[in-house]
Amino acid sequence: MARPVYLPRLLSKWGFCSRKRAEELVAAGRVRAGGRVRRDVLFEVDPERASVEVDGVPLARARLLYAAMHKPAGGRAHDPVRSTGPAHRP
């Protein structure tokens, strides 16, 4: 079982909106959790079992996308000509 989190944080982590906007939605009574309207921004929900709706639309956790990036063939990890660190400044 996951650790309970505050409702605005859950909306933010699920990618619905920013945490500040989520706090406004909760305070306005537009969010339902567990089948009841929640107006308390400190209401805690279990992220694994939460059923959350905003304006009657059920929400689901946003899918994560991972992108693997590779250097091109022959690339170098360090190029002293292009270094911009403090040790390479005149």
N, C-alpha and C positions, 0 to 999 in steps of 0.2 A: 504494500500500500504506500502510495506516495505521500509526502508531507503536504498537509493542507496549505493553500495559498489564498491570499485575499482576492476577492472577485475581480477588482480592476486589474490586478497583476495577471490573472488568468486570461482575461480578454486581450491584454497586451501580448502576452507570450504566445497566445494562439494566433496572433497576427491580425486581429480584428481592427484594432485602433491603438492609438497611443495610450499610455496609462492615464495621463491627465484627461483625455477625452473619455476614457472608460469610467473614471471617477464621476464625470459629469453625467454620463448615461445612467449610472447606478443611482446617483442622487436624484435624478429626474424620474426614477421609477420605471425606466424603459427596459430593465434587465430582469429576467426570471431565472432563478436557479433552484433546482429541485421542485419545479412546478409552482413556486411562489415568487411574487414580486419582491425583490430585495432592494432596499433603499440605503442600507448601511454599507459604506465602502470598506468597512473592516470585517464584513462577513467572509468567513473562510469556507472554501470548497476543496474537495479532493479532485485533483486534475484528472485522475484515471477514471473516476466514476461520475464526474459532473455532467449534468444535463443543463445546458445554458441556452437561453433564447434572448435575442435582442429584438424588440418590436415584433415579437411573435415568430421570428425566423430562428430555427435551431442552428447553433454554431458547432463546428467541429474543429479539432486541432489542425493547424496548417501543416501541410506536408513539407518535410525538409528536403532540400536539394543540395547535393554535394557535387562540386566540380573539381576534378583532378587536373592540376596544371603541371606541365612538364617543360623543362628547358628545351630549346631546339638543339639538334645534334651539333656538337662542336661548341656549345655555349660554355662560358666560363662563369664560375661562381663569384669571382672577384676580378674586376677590371680596374687597375690602378689609374688609368688615364681618366676614367669617368667617375672616380670616387669623389664623393661630395662631403665626406665626414670632416670634422674639425682638424684632424691630423694632416689632411691633404690640401687645406686652404693656405693661400700665400699669406 
